[in-house]
């Protein structure tokens, strides 16, 4: 059970964060912050974990677009 991934972070999280940063033209640091918070929320509440990565991607992308629109 000893995983090197902090807080059950998936192995592809860094690639996902970089992809979201490119898609939304936002800084990687900001995307990482939002991604980490939203992942923790969803991991804690999701009953079916299979779709968590898809839900996180969509939700974080929407949040970043909202933030960009309000800037």
Secondary structure, DSSP 8 states (H G I E B T S, - for coil): ---SSGGG--TTHHHHHHHHHHHHT--HHHHHHHHHHHHHHHHHH-S-GGGHHHHHHHHHHHHHHHHHHH-
